[in-house]
């Protein structure tokens, strides 16, 4: 039982590392463009390793909206207009 618990922790750490790397990449692209299309197999694999709820939460935490397209062969990220103005309002004052 301990080995299984340890294995889950390793898998969770690996997934968090993959997602943090993807978060940086997505943020950099969304700073320049209005949308990001994830189509690379390794990146898709990392995003498919989480549940839909976790993926939406990941996107919301970063101020993005996520859309799955083409039967799972493409995942799109957009800046979420409902979140961004509230975050940017501090800069406008």
LINZI-V183425 format. One record per pair of residues at least 4 apart in sequence whose ideal C-beta (glycine too) atoms are under 6 Angstrom apart, sorted by the first residue. I is the first residue (numbers start at 1). J is the second residue. D is the distance in Angstrom with one decimal. If there is no record, write none. Layout:
BEGIN
i: [I:I]
j: [J:J]
d: [D:D]
END
This chain:
BEGIN
i: [15:18:22:23:26:26:29:29:30:30:35:35:36:37:37:38:38:39:44:47:50:50:55:59:59:63:63:63:64:64:65:65:66:67:68:69:70:79:84]
j: [49:46:26:62:36:77:33:36:36:79:76:78:77:74:76:43:75:74:48:75:54:55:66:64:66:80:83:84:77:80:78:80:77:76:75:74:74:84:88]
d: [5.5:3.9:6.0:5.9:5.2:5.2:5.8:4.5:5.8:5.5:6.0:5.2:4.6:5.8:5.5:5.0:4.5:5.2:5.9:5.4:3.9:5.2:5.8:4.2:4.0:5.6:4.4:5.6:4.8:5.6:4.7:4.4:5.6:4.5:5.5:4.5:4.6:5.4:5.8]
END
